[in-house]
Amino acid sequence: MIHGLTLANIAVDRKLLAELAVNDPVAFAGLAERAKQAGGVPTA
């Protein structure tokens, strides 16, 4: 996911992603979608 976010020019670290996943799942899902669109997250 970090790679996909980097491709999308979004700079976040793993600690921030973990915090978002726990405290703001909607924002985390939005970042995950952006990472997928950028091609950095494999789709199953």
N, C-alpha and C positions, 0 to 999 in steps of 0.2 A: 504494500500500500504506500509506503514511503516513496518508492520509485515512481509510482503513478502520480502522486502529488507533486513530486519534483518535476515530472514531465509537464504537469499542468501549472507550473510556476507557483506552487503553494508551498511555503516553507513552514513546516511544523516538525517537531521532534516526537519521538516515541512516547515520552512522558506526557506531552500535551494530548496526543491521541488517546492514551489510556485514560486520562482525566476526562476528556470529552465523552468517551465510551461509557463511563460510569455516571457522569453528572449531566450530560446533555446528549442523549442518544440521537436526537433529531439532527443536531449539528454533525455528529459523527457519521450518520447515514449520508448526509449531504456530501461530506468529504469523501466518503467511500465511493459514492456515485461519480464524483468528479475524477477520482483516481481511475475508476473503470473506464470512463470516457476517454481519458488520456492514454489508455492502453497499458497501464501498469499493474492491473489486477486481473488475474486469469478468471474467466467466467466458467462455471461448471455446467 
